[in-house]
Amino acid sequence: MDINIIFKIAGIGIFISVINMVLKQADKEEQAQMLTLVGVIIVLMFVIQLINQLFNDVRSVFKF
């Protein structure tokens, strides 16, 4: 497993949380919620790619 993906996910989380705090301080609650949703979708796409890779590896091990 590549550790860089974990660092990317953590970096996205930190970046989103900082921007989220700035938006909340500026009374932009709706934009902060949308930004959080976009962050979750981006991380979910990373996770889906990893799960797809896992299934392909399992398939190749059992030669299906």
DANORFEN-V977967 format. One record per backbone hydrogen bond with DSSP energy under -1.0 kcal/mol. NH is the residue of the N-H (numbers start at 1). CO is the residue of the C=O. Records with the same first field share a line. If there is no record, write none. Layout:
NH->CO ; CO
//
This chain:
7->3
8->4
9->5
10->6
11->7
12->8
13->9
14->10
15->11
16->12
17->13
18->14
19->15
20->16
21->17
22->18
23->19
24->20
25->21
26->22
27->24
28->23
32->28
33->29
34->30
35->31
36->32
37->33
38->34
39->35
40->36
41->37
42->38
43->39
44->40
45->41
46->42
47->43
48->44
49->45
50->46
51->47
52->48
53->49
54->50
55->51
56->52
57->53
58->54
59->55
60->56
61->57
62->58
64->59
//
